[in-house]
Amino acid sequence: MFLSSSKLRKTFSVLVLAAGFVLSAQSASACMCESLGSPKKNFDHAKNGAASIFVGRAVEVVNGITHGDFAGWRVKLKIERYWKGQLDEEVIVFTGRNDCAAHFAVGDEYLVLAYVPDGERDLYTNVCMKTGLVRLSANELKWLGIPKRR
């Protein structure tokens, strides 16, 4: 059976469109965090790897890429309560070296689990560390228990 030229064009257009979707999906980058089977186990893994765990409000967010200072974002947070680490009233955390960057907005309150990479002194975080908005972190806050207050 032969296709008419209009059906052939439609079929070709659909194939080109489908190929475009497939290629763009494969080339799009996404963060792939290690999964240990349950949200609680994943959180415990992040908690154990964290040097500092705290709730803080973002008071400054700087895009280091556009400023040419560093690859990623620098976030200054005012600490409200904490569970782990030796923290000042305000702390700087870096994120964004890859697709797993945690996203911050000035004024929002975050649960932050931060680590210190080998050979560095600064705190870093990402979504695999379970850093996120406090309003979306009810289970994590429950698992952490009673915090220390600033």
N, C-alpha and C positions, 0 to 999 in steps of 0.2 A: 504494500500500500504506500502511495506517495502522498506527501503533505503539500498543500497549496503553498504558494510563496508567502501569503499572509500568516498562515499557521506556522510555517517554518520560521518566520521572523519572530512571532510571539514565543515560540518554543525556545529559540535562540536567546531572546531577551530574558526570559525566565531563567535559563541556565546561567547567563552572565550575572544576573542579579543574585542568584543563589551562590554562585562561586564567590562573588564579592563578599557576601555575608560570611561564608566559611573562612575565607582568607583573612577578613578583618577580625573575626573571632579568634583565630589562631595567633594573629600578630598582636592582639591586645594583651597587655600584661596584667597580671592579677597576683595578688598576694596569696600565697599558699602556706598557711600555718600548719604546723604539726598537730595532728589530732590524736588524743589518747583514749578516745572512746566515749567520753561524757563531758559535759560542760564543767562539772566539778573537778574532774581529773585534769582537764586543760587549764583551769584556773589555778589549781594547786601547783602544777608544773611552772606556770608563770610566776606565782608567788614565791616559790623556792628559788627561782632564778633572779628575783628582784633584789637590788641593793636598797631600794627605798620604795615604800608604799604609802601613798597619802591621797587626801582629797584636797584639791586646790582650785582656786578661781583664776582663770587666765587673765592677766592684766596687760600683757604685751605679747604679740605674735609677730615675728619678723621673718620674712622670706629671705633666706640667705642667698638663694640663687640669684634673685633679681638685684640684690645688693652686692653680689660678687664676693661675699665674705666666706661662705661655706655652702656645701651641697645639702640643702634641706631647710628645715624650719627651726627657729629658736623660740622657745616659749617661756615667758616668765610667769610663774604661778604664785599666788599668795596662799600659803598653807593654812588650811582650816582645821584639819585633824590628820593624824598619821598612825601607822601601825608598825613601820619598819624604817630604820635609817636615822642618821643624825642630820636634822634639817634646820635651816634657818627659817625666819619668818617668810622669806621669799626664796624661790629656787628657780634655776634655769634648767630646762630640759630640751634636748635636741631630738628631732625626729625628721624623717623624710629622705633618708639616703636611698630608699628603694620604694617599691610599690606597697609596702606594708606600713607606710607612714601613718601615724595617728594624726587626726585632724583636730585643730583647736580654733576656737573663736573667742575673741576678747569678751569677757563678761560671763562666759559659761563656766560651770563648775564640773570638774573632772575627777574621776578616780584614776590615779596614775600609778602604774607599776613600772619602775625605771631600773635600768641596769647600767653598769659601767663596763664598756667593752675593754678587752685586753689592750693594754698599752695606753689607755686614755684615763682622764680624770673626771670628765663630764658625764652627766646623766643622760641616757638616751631611752627612748621608748618607741613602741610601735603597736599596731593592732594585735599582733600575736602575743604581746604581753598583757592583753586584755584591758588596755587603757581605753577609757571612753567616758562619755557623759554620765554624771552621777544619776541623772533621772532614768537612765537605761541600765543601771548597774545594781539593781535591788538584790539579786542573788549573790553577787560578788561581795557586796557590803555585809550581807548576812553571814557569809562564809568567813569573812575577816574577823567578825566579832567586835568587841568594844574597842574603840580607838583611843589614842592619847590626844588630848586637846592642846592647841597652841595657846 
